[in-house]
Amino acid sequence: MSFTRTLPSLLVLGTLVSLPAPGVTASFIPDGRVTGSSLVGWHRLGTVEWKVAGGELSVEPKGGGGWLVLDRAYQDVGIFSSVKCTSACKAGILLRAEKTPEGGLRGIYVSLTRGDLASYVVTLDATGRETSREKLRGGGGGRGPAAPDPWDETRLPIQKPVNSWRPEWNQVEIVASANSLRAHLNEGLGGLQGGALDETFPGYGAIALFAGGEGEVHFRDVAWKDMGVRAIPPERISSRFQMQRLNEFYYSWGAVATDINRDGIPDIVAGPYYYLGPDYTVSREIYLASTVNPSTEYAHNTMFNFAFDANGDGWPDVIQSSDGRAANLFMNPAGQLRRWKKYEIIPRVQSEIALLRDLDGDGRPEFIYAANNHLQIAWPDPADPTKPWITHAVSEKSPVGGVSTHGIGVGDINGDGRLDIVQTYGWWEHPATAARQNRWVYHPEAFGRWARSLPGGGEIAVYDINGDGFVDVITGLEAHGLGLAWFEQKRDRVGTISFLRHMIMDDFSTKNAGGVMFSELHGAASADIDGDGIPDFIVGKRYWSHGDTQSDPDAYGAPVIYWYRTVRNPKAPGGAEFVPELIHNRSGVGSQISAVDLNKDGAVDIMTATDRGLFVFWGKARR
């Protein structure tokens, strides 16, 4: 067996790296992987004979046990493998395996044996025989979805992923980073017990595969990565845009344009500040500002920012909120040079994505969000907009804890002239009457993917992608995972609506549009970037979504923002394709992107607020 290494530069450019072995779905780009039929670079420890052919390892322990040890040591490391264990066999993976004074090994062992899917600190003697075993204590883990309540589960278009042991092939991913171990089994989050690690010992050592017991053990698709690498790409900015960085600090994960001082020039609001146009070099506080440490903290109250005139005095007011926090209304002081008064209008928002859109055409927008396990809309009390807003549950109670914390969009799906609400689990049809009193009709669709993170992306875009006269949908599939797709609207002879998914970007093992691959798709928007009359899709990576940790896939991949040009092509699946173009590779996105023509030159400008600062990408006017 031999192993090959991938150049570190591939980690930072979002470049597709194709793994030839079937079934590989690692959430990282590996440095090395098992190939061929040689044992070069590995050594045996124990009594069993390891065989390898075409990159697949097979062992028949016959009651014994043994290890295959990589001749290379790691501290922070990610490991992926497909494993099959027949009959009463035992399997496992050892990492950070340090040599003991007695000539043995001590390391972190993840057991891959039916009935024992747990992690331990184990000690081996010089022959590979286990002499001690201590279970890891519990530790923190990645965020992920809870199991559904038993509420009409057959209606769910996205089913809970499998993370239990199978009699055939099982896919395993393990990441040891600093003082934590995360272990995943098959498609779902968890399935294997991880835990907290002693950061000093076991702290550095080899990777080893174990086979024992009766029956046969098989490993294939074995791949690994040094998770200690932090590669910073050379900065690249699209020639189509000019970048302006308004500040260098982390205050917000969203930004919005509005004319704060009524001088006829759009200003920008992001978190505690507004920035005065047209230069955006002068700012004032809306409330007391405090920077956020992107390594350990979140911009908790400002995942999204919206602006509209709540009290009708002609001055735009600001709404800010975040997942798990109240929605607050900040009232514009109408030209007074002071901080703004704050009013809590919604006690708790349960989604990372929300929208402010005029759903009913009355000229005043509704706030669209998830809370109390429902998809909801809210609007101000006509008597006093600073009082708690009036709320209405559009959906029934969700079986997945908040409908989904990711993915909300608006568009006229069925062409009846009324705006419907699109969400990760489908779309809700705007009723002809009493939309603020009645439940909206639910149409199940899988506009997301439930794997090792919550299903759903950022803002869902709804427009006619392929030019057939029916609006389609484009969205990220997992905001804390991988995947981007568009969904072609189809209608049968009686007009029943369904959607057909077309993948744009899947995972690190697939062929993706333009060879581009990145994770953590959060902030998104649609706008006509190239001026061809067809909306395009803007999306990027939310860097350090869960802090300066390895708790998300490709957590330290380049913080990119792309626009995907919508190209109507009758030869492409569904009659359209998306061509990615990089905007910037050192800023990423937050939870919200704003795309408007700030300077009225006919080109779309893009605003992002991230843990790298606040940015405007000025679209260059077409000549």
C-alpha positions in Angstrom: 0.0 0.0 0.0 1.2 3.5 -0.7 -0.1 6.9 0.0 -0.2 10.1 -2.0 -0.2 13.7 -0.8 -2.2 16.6 -2.1 -0.4 20.0 -2.4 -1.5 22.3 0.5 -2.3 25.1 -2.0 -5.4 23.1 -3.0 -6.8 23.8 0.4 -7.1 27.5 -0.1 -8.4 28.0 -3.6 -11.6 26.1 -3.3 -10.3 23.8 -6.1 -12.0 20.4 -6.8 -9.8 17.5 -5.8 -11.3 14.2 -7.1 -10.9 11.1 -5.1 -11.0 8.1 -7.4 -12.2 5.5 -4.8 -15.9 5.0 -4.8 -18.0 6.2 -1.9 -15.6 8.8 -0.5 -17.5 11.6 1.1 -14.9 13.1 3.4 -15.7 16.6 4.5 -12.1 17.7 4.0 -9.5 17.6 1.2 -7.1 14.9 2.2 -3.3 15.2 2.4 -3.0 11.4 1.9 -5.0 8.4 1.1 -4.6 4.7 0.6 -3.9 3.7 -3.0 -2.5 0.7 -4.8 -1.3 -2.6 -3.3 1.9 -1.9 -1.4 2.5 -1.6 2.3 5.3 1.0 1.9 4.8 3.7 4.5 3.1 1.4 7.0 4.1 -1.3 9.4 2.3 -4.2 11.1 1.9 -4.7 14.8 0.3 -7.8 16.1 -0.5 -11.3 14.8 -2.8 -10.7 11.8 -1.8 -10.5 8.1 -3.0 -7.5 6.2 -3.8 -7.8 2.5 -4.3 -4.9 0.2 -5.5 -4.7 -3.4 -6.7 -1.6 -5.3 -6.5 0.5 -2.1 -8.8 -1.9 -0.1 -7.5 -3.6 3.0 -8.8 -6.9 4.1 -8.0 -8.9 7.2 -9.2 -12.2 8.6 -8.1 -12.1 12.3 -9.2 -15.7 13.2 -9.5 -14.8 16.9 -6.3 -12.8 17.0 -5.8 -9.1 16.5 -3.4 -6.6 15.0 -2.6 -3.1 13.8 -1.5 -1.4 10.6 0.4 1.7 11.7 1.2 4.7 9.5 4.9 5.7 9.6 3.9 9.3 10.1 2.7 11.2 13.2 0.0 13.8 13.6 -1.6 15.9 16.4 -4.6 17.5 14.9 -5.8 15.1 12.3 -8.9 14.2 10.3 -9.5 10.6 9.2 -12.0 9.1 6.8 -12.6 5.5 6.0 -15.3 3.0 4.8 -15.3 0.0 7.1 -17.0 -3.4 6.9 -16.9 -5.9 9.8 -18.5 -9.3 9.3 -19.6 -11.9 11.9 -18.0 -11.3 15.3 -15.1 -9.2 14.1 -13.7 -6.1 15.8 -12.4 -3.0 14.1 -11.2 0.5 15.1 -8.9 3.4 14.4 -6.1 4.6 16.7 -4.7 8.2 16.5 -2.2 10.2 18.3 -0.5 6.9 19.1 2.6 7.8 21.1 5.4 5.4 21.9 5.6 4.3 25.5 8.8 3.7 27.5 8.0 0.0 27.3 8.0 0.0 23.5 4.3 0.0 23.1 1.8 2.6 22.1 -0.7 4.8 23.9 -3.3 6.8 22.0 -7.0 7.6 21.2 -8.9 4.6 20.0 -12.3 4.9 18.3 -14.0 1.5 18.4 -15.9 0.5 15.2 -17.4 -2.7 16.6 -21.1 -3.3 16.7 -22.3 -2.7 20.2 -19.1 -0.7 21.1 -19.1 2.5 19.1 -17.2 4.6 21.6 -13.8 6.3 22.1 -11.1 5.5 24.6 -7.5 6.1 25.7 -5.8 2.7 25.2 -2.4 1.4 25.9 -0.7 -1.3 23.9 2.3 -3.4 24.7 5.2 -4.0 22.3 3.3 -6.8 20.6 0.1 -4.8 20.0 -1.9 -6.4 22.8 -4.2 -4.0 24.6 -3.2 -3.6 28.3 -5.5 -0.7 29.4 -8.6 1.1 28.2 -10.3 4.2 29.6 -13.4 5.7 28.1 -13.1 9.4 27.0 -15.1 11.8 29.1 -17.9 13.7 27.4 -17.0 16.9 25.6 -18.4 19.5 23.3 -19.5 18.6 19.8 -20.7 20.1 16.6 -24.2 21.6 16.4 -26.7 19.5 14.7 -30.4 18.7 14.3 -32.4 16.9 17.0 -34.6 13.9 16.1 -38.1 14.8 15.0 -41.1 14.6 17.2 -43.6 11.9 16.3 -45.7 14.4 14.4 -46.9 13.1 11.0 -43.3 12.2 10.2 -44.4 10.8 6.8 -45.0 14.3 5.7 -41.3 15.2 6.1 -39.6 15.6 2.7 -36.2 15.4 4.3 -35.7 12.4 6.5 -33.4 11.9 9.4 -30.0 10.6 8.2 -28.7 7.2 9.2 -25.9 7.3 11.8 -26.2 3.7 13.1 -24.0 0.7 12.4 -24.8 -1.3 9.2 -24.0 -4.9 8.4 -22.3 -3.8 5.2 -20.1 -0.8 4.5 -20.0 2.0 7.0 -18.5 5.4 6.5 -16.5 6.9 9.4 -15.1 10.4 9.8 -13.0 11.3 12.9 -11.5 14.6 13.7 -9.1 15.2 16.6 -8.5 18.9 17.1 -6.8 20.3 20.2 -8.8 19.0 23.2 -11.8 17.5 21.4 -12.6 14.4 19.4 -15.5 14.4 16.9 -16.6 11.1 15.3 -19.4 10.6 12.8 -20.9 7.4 11.4 -22.5 7.2 8.0 -24.6 10.1 6.8 -25.7 11.6 10.2 -24.2 13.7 12.9 -22.6 11.6 15.6 -23.3 7.9 15.8 -19.8 7.4 17.3 -19.1 8.7 20.7 -16.4 11.4 20.7 -15.2 13.2 23.8 -12.8 15.5 25.4 -9.0 15.0 25.0 -6.1 15.7 27.3 -4.4 18.3 25.2 -0.9 17.2 26.3 -1.2 13.4 26.3 -2.0 11.5 24.2 -1.1 14.4 22.1 1.1 13.4 19.1 1.6 10.2 17.2 0.7 7.8 14.5 -2.6 6.7 12.9 -3.3 2.9 13.1 -6.1 0.6 11.9 -7.2 -2.3 14.0 -8.7 -5.7 13.1 -9.5 -8.4 15.5 -12.1 -11.1 16.6 -13.7 -13.5 14.2 -14.8 -12.9 10.6 -13.4 -10.4 8.1 -12.5 -6.7 8.4 -12.3 -4.5 5.4 -11.1 -0.9 5.1 -11.3 1.2 1.9 -11.3 4.9 0.9 -8.9 5.5 3.8 -7.9 9.2 3.7 -6.4 11.6 6.2 -5.5 15.3 6.7 -3.3 17.3 8.9 -5.8 19.5 10.6 -3.1 21.7 12.1 -2.5 23.5 8.7 -3.8 27.0 8.5 -3.2 28.1 4.9 -3.9 31.7 3.8 -4.5 32.2 0.1 -3.0 35.0 -1.9 -5.7 37.7 -2.1 -7.8 37.7 -5.2 -10.5 40.2 -6.2 -12.7 40.0 -9.3 -11.9 42.5 -12.0 -15.6 43.0 -12.2 -15.6 44.6 -8.7 -13.7 47.2 -6.7 -13.5 46.4 -3.0 -13.9 48.9 -0.2 -13.4 47.8 3.4 -15.4 50.1 5.7 -14.0 48.6 8.9 -11.7 45.8 10.0 -13.8 44.6 13.0 -16.4 42.0 13.7 -19.7 43.7 14.7 -22.3 42.0 12.5 -23.2 39.2 10.2 -25.4 41.3 8.0 -25.7 44.8 6.4 -28.5 46.8 4.7 -28.7 49.9 2.6 -31.1 52.7 3.5 -31.1 56.6 3.5 -30.6 57.2 7.2 -30.3 61.0 7.0 -32.7 61.6 4.1 -30.1 63.3 1.9 -31.1 61.2 -1.1 -27.9 59.0 -0.8 -28.0 55.4 0.4 -26.2 54.8 3.7 -25.2 51.4 5.1 -26.3 49.9 8.4 -24.3 47.0 9.9 -24.7 46.2 13.6 -24.1 49.1 15.9 -23.1 51.6 13.2 -24.5 53.3 10.2 -22.1 54.6 7.5 -22.9 57.7 5.6 -22.8 57.6 1.8 -21.5 58.3 -0.7 -18.0 57.7 0.7 -18.9 55.5 3.7 -15.9 56.8 5.6 -18.0 58.5 8.3 -20.0 56.5 10.8 -22.1 57.0 13.9 -23.3 54.6 16.6 -26.9 53.4 16.7 -26.1 52.0 20.1 -23.0 51.4 22.1 -20.6 49.4 20.0 -18.5 46.5 21.1 -16.4 44.3 18.9 -16.8 40.6 18.9 -13.9 38.1 19.2 -14.3 35.9 16.1 -12.3 33.1 17.6 -14.7 32.5 20.5 -17.8 34.7 20.2 -20.7 35.5 17.8 -22.3 38.7 16.7 -25.3 37.4 18.6 -27.8 40.3 18.0 -27.0 41.2 14.4 -27.1 38.2 12.2 -29.4 40.2 10.0 -30.2 43.9 9.6 -33.4 45.4 8.0 -34.6 48.9 7.5 -38.0 50.5 6.9 -40.1 53.4 8.3 -41.9 51.7 11.1 -43.8 54.8 12.5 -44.4 56.6 9.2 -42.4 59.7 10.1 -40.4 59.5 6.9 -37.2 58.4 8.6 -36.0 54.7 8.1 -35.8 52.7 11.3 -33.7 49.5 11.8 -34.5 45.9 12.8 -31.8 43.6 14.0 -32.0 40.1 15.4 -30.3 36.7 15.5 -31.1 33.0 16.1 -32.2 32.5 19.7 -32.4 36.3 20.4 -35.1 38.9 20.5 -35.8 41.1 17.4 -35.2 44.7 18.3 -36.5 47.8 16.6 -34.2 50.9 16.7 -36.1 54.1 16.1 -34.4 56.7 13.9 -34.1 59.9 16.0 -35.1 61.9 12.9 -32.0 64.0 12.4 -31.0 64.2 16.1 -27.3 63.3 16.5 -27.7 60.8 19.2 -28.0 57.1 19.8 -31.3 55.4 18.9 -34.0 54.1 21.3 -34.4 50.3 21.3 -37.7 48.4 21.5 -38.1 44.6 21.7 -40.7 43.7 19.1 -40.4 39.9 19.0 -39.3 38.0 22.1 -37.3 35.3 20.3 -36.3 34.5 16.8 -35.5 30.8 16.1 -33.8 31.1 12.8 -30.5 32.3 11.5 -32.2 33.6 8.3 -35.1 36.0 8.2 -36.6 38.3 5.6 -38.5 41.6 5.6 -40.8 41.6 2.6 -44.2 43.0 1.6 -46.1 39.8 1.2 -49.6 41.3 0.8 -48.9 44.3 -1.4 -50.1 46.9 1.2 -46.8 48.8 1.0 -45.6 47.7 4.4 -43.4 44.7 4.9 -43.8 41.7 7.0 -41.1 40.1 9.1 -40.7 36.4 8.0 -38.9 34.1 10.5 -39.1 30.9 12.5 -40.1 30.8 16.2 -41.9 28.6 18.7 -41.5 25.7 16.2 -43.5 27.5 13.5 -42.8 29.5 10.4 -44.1 32.9 11.3 -44.8 36.4 10.0 -45.0 39.5 12.1 -46.1 43.1 11.5 -46.2 46.2 13.7 -49.2 47.2 15.8 -50.8 50.1 13.8 -51.4 52.0 17.0 -47.8 51.8 18.2 -45.0 50.1 16.2 -42.7 50.1 19.2 -45.0 47.7 21.1 -44.5 43.9 20.6 -45.5 43.1 17.0 -48.5 41.1 16.0 -47.5 37.5 15.0 -49.1 34.8 13.0 -48.0 31.2 12.6 -48.0 30.4 8.9 -47.2 26.8 9.4 -48.3 24.0 11.7 -45.9 23.1 14.5 -42.7 21.8 13.1 -41.5 18.3 13.8 -37.9 19.3 13.6 -37.6 22.1 16.2 -38.2 25.4 14.5 -39.1 24.4 10.9 -35.4 24.9 10.2 -33.0 27.5 11.5 -31.6 28.0 7.9 -33.2 28.8 4.6 -36.1 31.2 3.9 -37.2 32.7 0.6 -40.1 34.5 -1.0 -41.6 34.1 -4.5 -44.8 33.4 -6.4 -44.4 29.6 -6.9 -47.7 28.8 -8.4 -48.2 32.0 -10.5 -51.3 33.2 -8.8 -50.0 36.7 -8.2 -49.4 36.2 -4.5 -46.0 35.8 -2.8 -45.5 32.4 -1.2 -42.9 31.5 1.4 -40.2 29.0 0.5 -38.3 27.2 3.2 -36.0 24.2 3.5 -38.9 21.8 4.0 -41.0 23.1 1.1 -43.2 26.0 0.4 -46.3 27.6 2.0 -49.0 28.8 -0.4 -50.2 32.3 0.2 -54.0 32.1 0.8 -56.4 34.2 -1.3 -58.0 35.6 1.8 -57.2 36.0 5.5 -53.5 35.4 5.1 -52.9 36.9 8.6 -55.4 34.6 10.2 -55.3 31.2 8.4 -52.6 28.6 8.1 -51.0 28.6 4.7 -51.2 25.4 2.7 -48.0 23.4 3.0 -46.4 21.8 -0.1 -43.5 19.4 1.0 -40.3 19.7 -0.9 -36.7 18.9 0.0 -34.9 22.2 -0.6 -32.1 21.1 1.7 -30.1 18.2 2.8 -30.0 16.7 6.3 -26.6 15.2 6.9 -24.1 16.1 9.6 -25.5 19.5 10.1 -28.9 21.3 10.0 -30.6 21.2 6.6 -31.0 24.4 4.7 -28.9 27.3 3.5 -29.2 31.1 3.6 -31.7 33.2 1.7 -33.4 31.1 -0.9 -33.7 32.7 -4.3 -36.9 32.2 -6.4 -36.8 33.2 -10.1 -37.2 31.6 -13.5 -33.8 30.0 -14.0 -34.3 28.2 -17.3 -36.8 30.6 -19.0 -39.7 28.2 -19.2 -42.1 30.6 -17.6 -42.2 28.9 -14.2 -40.1 30.1 -11.2 -37.5 27.8 -9.9 -35.5 27.7 -6.6 -31.7 28.0 -5.9 -30.3 27.5 -2.4 -27.5 26.1 -0.3 -28.3 22.7 1.1 -26.4 22.7 4.4 -25.4 26.0 5.9 -22.9 24.2 8.2 -22.0 21.6 5.6 -21.8 21.2 1.9 -23.9 21.6 -1.2 -25.5 24.0 -3.6 -28.4 23.1 -6.0 -31.1 24.6 -8.1 -34.6 23.1 -8.2 -36.4 23.0 -11.5 -40.2 23.5 -11.2 -42.1 20.9 -13.1 -45.9 20.6 -13.7 -47.9 17.6 -14.8 -51.0 17.7 -17.1 -53.3 18.8 -14.3 -50.9 21.5 -13.1 -49.5 19.7 -10.0 -46.2 21.3 -9.0 -43.1 19.4 -8.2 -39.3 20.2 -8.3 -36.4 18.4 -9.8 -33.0 19.0 -8.1 -29.9 19.8 -10.2 -26.6 19.8 -8.2 -24.3 22.8 -8.7 -21.7 22.0 -6.0 -21.9 18.8 -4.0 -18.8 17.6 -2.0 -15.1 17.2 -2.3 -15.4 13.9 -4.3 -17.7 15.2 -7.1 -17.5 17.2 -10.3 -18.7 20.7 -9.4 -19.5 23.7 -11.5 -16.3 25.5 -12.5 -14.3 23.1 -10.3 -15.3 25.2 -7.3 -15.9 23.7 -3.9 -16.4 25.4 -0.5 -18.4 24.8 2.6 -20.5 26.8 5.1 -22.8 28.4 2.6 -24.7 31.1 4.6 -25.3 34.6 3.3 -26.9 34.6 -0.1 -28.8 36.9 -2.5 -29.9 37.1 -6.1 -29.3 40.0 -8.5 -28.6 40.6 -12.2 -24.8 41.0 -12.0 -24.0 40.8 -15.7 -26.9 42.9 -17.0 -28.4 40.2 -19.2 -31.8 40.6 -17.6 -31.6 37.2 -15.7 -31.0 37.2 -12.0 -27.7 35.6 -10.8 -26.9 34.0 -7.4 -24.5 35.4 -4.9 -23.2 33.2 -2.1 -20.2 32.6 0.0 -18.6 30.8 3.0 -19.2 32.0 6.5 -15.8 31.6 7.9 -15.5 30.3 11.5 -19.2 29.7 11.8 -18.7 28.1 15.1 -15.5 29.9 16.1 -11.8 29.1 15.6 -12.4 25.3 15.7 -12.7 22.3 13.5 -16.3 21.7 14.4 -17.4 22.4 10.8 -16.3 20.8 7.5 -13.3 22.6 5.9 -13.5 25.1 8.7 -10.3 26.9 7.6 -10.9 26.8 3.9 -10.7 30.2 2.1 -13.4 32.7 3.1 -14.7 33.1 -0.4 -17.7 34.9 -1.9 -18.8 34.0 -5.5 -21.5 35.0 -7.9 -22.9 32.2 -10.0 -24.0 33.4 -13.5 -27.3 32.0 -14.6 -26.8 30.7 -18.1 -29.9 29.4 -20.0 -28.6 26.4 -22.0 -31.0 24.0 -23.6 -28.3 21.3 -23.6 -27.7 21.5 -19.9 -29.8 19.4 -17.4 -33.0 21.4 -16.8 -32.1 23.9 -19.5 -29.7 25.9 -17.4 -26.3 25.9 -15.8 -24.5 28.1 -13.3 -21.0 29.5 -13.9 -19.1 30.6 -10.8 -16.9 33.7 -10.7 -14.9 34.6 -7.6 -15.6 38.0 -6.1 -13.1 37.8 -3.2 -11.3 35.1 -1.3 -10.3 36.8 1.9 -13.6 38.0 3.4 -16.4 35.4 3.0 -20.0 36.2 4.0 -22.1 36.5 7.1 -25.7 35.4 7.4 -26.9 38.1 5.0 -25.8 39.6 1.7 -27.3 42.9 0.3 -27.1 43.4 -3.4 -28.2 46.9 -4.7 -27.0 49.7 -6.9 -25.7 52.0 -4.2 -24.2 54.7 -6.5 -26.8 54.5 -9.2 -24.3 53.8 -12.0 -26.3 50.8 -13.3 -24.1 48.1 -11.8 -25.0 46.0 -8.8 -23.0 46.6 -5.6 -22.6 43.9 -2.9 -22.4 44.5 0.9 -21.2 41.9 3.3 -20.5 42.0 7.1 -18.3 39.2 8.3 -15.9 38.4 11.1 -13.3 40.0 8.8 -15.0 43.4 8.7 -17.6 45.3 6.6 -17.1 45.3 2.9 -18.6 46.9 -0.2 -17.8 45.3 -3.6 -18.5 48.1 -6.1 -19.8 46.7 -9.4 -18.0 48.3 -12.3 -20.4 50.1 -14.6 -20.8 48.5 -18.0 -19.7 50.6 -20.9 
